[in-house]
Amino acid sequence: MNAAKFRLASATLLMLASLGATAQTKDIVVDGQGEVPYVVDQRNVVTRSGFDLCWRTGYWTPAAAGAVKAGELPVGCHCDKDVVGADTCVPATARGAAGAPAAAAVAAPAAAAKCDFSVNLSADSTFAFNKATLTASAKATLDNAVIAKLGSCAAVDTLIITGHTDRLGSQGYNQKLSEKRADAVKAYLLGKGVKAANVETMGAGKTQPIKGCDDKLGRKKLIECLAPNRRVTVDVKGPAK
């Protein structure tokens, strides 16, 4: 191949690459305020996999996905719409003034009743230090606050279990421990008849504490003080009966 043909071929390849890049999904740019629940680059653009899926961070929760904005809508509307909910992902401009339907829109039917709720295994239902074993109190909470409520759901669209740890120990170790705690709750719920296909587990490690304690307390009292952080949260979304 002579030099002229090589340059022509190279230019053609560059043009095709450019066209391919413009055909990709539009960038998701977050506002950058608060803890962003997805991995972003220096431009605040959400990083996505080869399958166009957003990469979650250890700060990810359904609430965070629905709170942090990416333009007019929450970032979760672009990355986890099934978790955030279709109602949350309707632009204000489509709702008309003061939240009313746009003038040209046909009156929408009444919204279906929801069976959405969250349960936090905290207080006397927390995990022992360095353990992923459910206490009797934790099992009772799952029976009364999760299993019982699921009976009022017509279906379960998502059931997300998130494990947490206190801050003692390395991030890597606590990440694995948080996942084990989430798995322990999942195993208990499956044993009660919850369908595995509806359940998703994740570990937040020590990234989302709900209580801070002074190191001057001494190790024993510090472990006791940090107990609320050794928890699991269960988030359920679906239609009510």
C-alpha positions as CSV (number, residue, x, y, z in Angstrom):
1,M,0.0,0.0,0.0
2,N,1.5,3.4,-1.0
3,A,1.5,6.4,1.3
4,A,-1.5,8.1,-0.3
5,K,-3.7,5.0,0.0
6,F,-2.5,4.5,3.6
7,R,-3.5,8.0,4.5
8,L,-6.9,7.6,2.8
9,A,-7.5,4.3,4.7
10,S,-6.5,5.9,8.0
11,A,-8.8,8.9,7.5
12,T,-11.7,6.5,6.7
13,L,-11.1,4.5,9.9
14,L,-11.0,7.7,12.0
15,M,-14.2,8.9,10.4
16,L,-16.0,5.6,11.1
17,A,-14.7,5.7,14.7
18,S,-16.0,9.2,15.1
19,L,-19.4,8.2,13.8
20,G,-19.5,5.2,16.1
21,A,-18.7,7.4,19.1
22,T,-21.5,9.8,18.3
23,A,-23.9,6.8,18.1
24,Q,-23.2,5.8,21.7
25,T,-25.6,6.6,24.5
26,K,-25.6,10.2,25.6
27,D,-23.4,11.0,28.6
28,I,-25.0,11.1,32.0
29,V,-23.7,14.2,33.7
30,V,-24.4,14.5,37.4
31,D,-24.7,17.8,39.3
32,G,-21.9,16.8,41.6
33,Q,-23.7,17.8,44.8
34,G,-23.8,15.2,47.7
35,E,-22.5,11.7,47.7
36,V,-22.8,10.5,44.1
37,P,-23.9,6.8,44.1
38,Y,-22.2,6.0,40.8
39,V,-18.6,6.2,39.6
40,V,-18.0,9.4,37.7
41,D,-15.0,10.8,35.8
42,Q,-13.4,14.3,36.1
43,R,-16.2,15.7,34.0
44,N,-18.9,14.3,36.4
45,V,-20.0,11.9,33.7
46,V,-21.2,8.6,35.0
47,T,-18.8,5.7,34.0
48,R,-20.6,2.8,32.3
49,S,-19.6,-0.8,31.4
50,G,-19.4,-2.2,27.9
51,F,-23.1,-3.2,28.3
52,D,-24.0,0.4,29.1
53,L,-24.6,-0.3,32.8
54,C,-23.7,2.4,35.4
55,W,-21.0,1.4,37.9
56,R,-22.3,1.7,41.4
57,T,-20.1,2.9,44.3
58,G,-20.2,1.8,47.9
59,Y,-22.4,4.8,48.6
60,W,-25.2,3.5,46.4
61,T,-28.6,3.1,47.9
62,P,-32.1,3.4,46.3
63,A,-32.5,6.7,48.2
64,A,-29.2,8.2,46.9
65,A,-30.0,7.1,43.3
66,G,-33.3,9.0,43.5
67,A,-31.8,12.1,45.2
68,V,-28.7,13.1,43.3
69,K,-29.6,15.0,40.1
70,A,-28.4,14.4,36.5
71,G,-30.0,17.4,34.8
72,E,-33.7,17.7,35.5
73,L,-34.0,14.1,36.7
74,P,-32.4,12.0,39.4
75,V,-29.3,10.1,38.2
76,G,-31.1,6.8,39.1
77,C,-33.6,7.5,36.3
78,H,-30.8,7.0,33.8
79,C,-29.1,4.1,35.6
80,D,-31.7,2.2,37.8
81,K,-35.1,3.4,36.7
82,D,-36.7,0.1,37.9
83,V,-35.4,0.9,41.4
84,V,-36.1,4.7,41.5
85,G,-39.6,4.3,40.0
86,A,-41.3,5.5,36.8
87,D,-43.2,8.3,38.6
88,T,-40.0,9.9,39.9
89,C,-38.6,9.9,36.3
90,V,-41.3,12.0,34.7
91,P,-39.8,15.5,33.8
92,A,-41.5,18.5,35.4
93,T,-42.2,19.9,31.9
94,A,-44.3,16.8,31.1
95,R,-46.4,17.3,34.2
96,G,-47.6,20.8,33.3
97,A,-47.8,23.8,35.6
98,A,-48.0,23.1,39.4
99,G,-47.5,19.4,38.8
100,A,-50.8,19.1,36.8
101,P,-50.9,17.1,33.6
102,A,-49.9,19.0,30.4
103,A,-52.9,20.6,28.7
104,A,-52.6,18.4,25.7
105,A,-52.3,15.2,27.7
106,V,-55.1,12.9,28.3
107,A,-56.1,12.6,32.0
108,A,-54.1,9.8,33.5
109,P,-55.8,7.0,35.5
110,A,-55.4,7.0,39.2
111,A,-52.0,5.8,40.3
112,A,-51.9,2.2,41.5
113,A,-51.3,1.6,45.2
114,K,-47.7,0.8,46.1
115,C,-46.2,-1.7,48.4
116,D,-42.9,0.2,49.0
117,F,-41.2,0.1,52.3
118,S,-37.7,0.0,54.0
119,V,-36.6,-1.9,57.1
120,N,-33.4,-1.3,59.1
121,L,-32.0,-4.0,61.3
122,S,-30.6,-1.7,63.9
123,A,-31.1,-1.0,67.6
124,D,-31.3,-4.5,69.3
125,S,-31.3,-6.2,65.9
126,T,-27.7,-5.3,65.0
127,F,-24.9,-7.8,64.4
128,A,-22.3,-8.7,67.0
129,F,-18.8,-7.3,66.3
130,N,-17.0,-9.2,63.5
131,K,-20.1,-11.5,63.0
132,A,-22.6,-12.1,60.3
133,T,-25.0,-14.2,62.3
134,L,-28.6,-13.0,62.7
135,T,-29.8,-12.6,66.3
136,A,-33.2,-13.7,67.6
137,S,-34.3,-10.1,67.6
138,A,-33.1,-9.6,64.0
139,K,-35.1,-12.6,62.9
140,A,-38.2,-11.3,64.7
141,T,-37.8,-8.0,62.9
142,L,-37.6,-9.7,59.6
143,D,-40.7,-11.8,60.3
144,N,-42.8,-8.8,61.5
145,A,-41.5,-6.0,59.4
146,V,-40.6,-7.7,56.1
147,I,-42.3,-11.1,55.7
148,A,-45.6,-9.8,57.1
149,K,-45.6,-6.7,54.9
150,L,-44.7,-8.7,51.8
151,G,-48.1,-10.5,52.2
152,S,-49.8,-7.2,51.3
153,C,-47.8,-6.9,48.0
154,A,-49.4,-8.0,44.8
155,A,-45.8,-8.5,43.5
156,V,-42.3,-7.6,44.4
157,D,-40.4,-5.7,41.7
158,T,-37.2,-5.2,43.7
159,L,-36.0,-6.4,47.1
160,I,-32.5,-5.0,47.8
161,I,-30.6,-6.1,50.9
162,T,-27.6,-3.9,51.9
163,G,-25.1,-4.9,54.5
164,H,-23.1,-2.5,56.6
165,T,-20.2,-2.6,59.1
166,D,-18.6,-0.3,61.7
167,R,-15.3,1.5,60.9
168,L,-13.0,-0.8,62.7
169,G,-10.8,-2.9,60.3
170,S,-9.7,-2.4,56.7
171,Q,-12.1,-1.4,53.9
172,G,-11.5,-4.7,52.1
173,Y,-12.3,-6.8,55.2
174,N,-15.4,-4.8,56.0
175,Q,-16.6,-5.0,52.4
176,K,-16.6,-8.8,52.6
177,L,-18.2,-8.8,56.0
178,S,-21.0,-6.4,54.9
179,E,-21.7,-8.8,52.0
180,K,-21.9,-11.8,54.4
181,R,-24.4,-9.9,56.5
182,A,-26.6,-9.1,53.5
183,D,-26.3,-12.8,52.4
184,A,-27.4,-13.9,55.9
185,V,-30.6,-11.9,55.7
186,K,-31.2,-13.2,52.1
187,A,-30.8,-16.8,53.2
188,Y,-33.3,-16.2,56.1
189,L,-35.9,-14.6,53.7
190,L,-35.5,-17.3,51.1
191,G,-36.1,-19.8,53.9
192,K,-39.4,-18.0,54.6
193,G,-40.5,-18.4,51.0
194,V,-39.3,-15.2,49.3
195,K,-38.4,-15.9,45.7
196,A,-34.7,-15.6,45.0
197,A,-35.3,-14.0,41.6
198,N,-36.6,-10.9,43.4
199,V,-33.7,-10.5,45.8
200,E,-30.5,-8.5,45.2
201,T,-27.7,-8.2,47.8
202,M,-24.9,-5.7,48.1
203,G,-22.3,-4.6,50.7
204,A,-21.6,-1.0,51.6
205,G,-18.7,-1.9,53.9
206,K,-17.9,0.9,56.4
207,T,-18.8,3.7,54.0
208,Q,-22.2,4.6,55.4
209,P,-22.0,5.0,59.2
210,I,-25.0,6.3,61.0
211,K,-23.2,6.9,64.3
212,G,-19.8,8.3,65.2
213,C,-17.8,7.4,68.3
214,D,-14.7,8.8,70.0
215,D,-11.6,6.5,69.9
216,K,-10.8,7.6,73.5
217,L,-13.6,5.4,74.7
218,G,-11.3,2.4,74.7
219,R,-11.8,-0.6,72.4
220,K,-14.6,-2.4,74.3
221,K,-16.8,0.7,74.8
222,L,-15.9,1.8,71.2
223,I,-17.3,-1.5,69.8
224,E,-20.4,-1.1,71.9
225,C,-20.8,2.5,70.8
226,L,-20.5,1.6,67.1
227,A,-23.1,-1.1,67.2
228,P,-25.8,0.8,65.2
229,N,-23.4,0.8,62.2
230,R,-23.3,-3.0,62.1
231,R,-26.7,-3.3,60.4
232,V,-28.6,-4.4,57.3
233,T,-31.2,-2.5,55.4
234,V,-34.0,-4.0,53.3
235,D,-35.7,-1.9,50.6
236,V,-38.8,-3.3,48.8
237,K,-40.7,-1.8,45.8
238,G,-43.8,-3.2,44.2
239,P,-47.5,-2.8,43.7
240,A,-50.0,-3.4,46.6
241,K,-52.8,-5.8,46.4
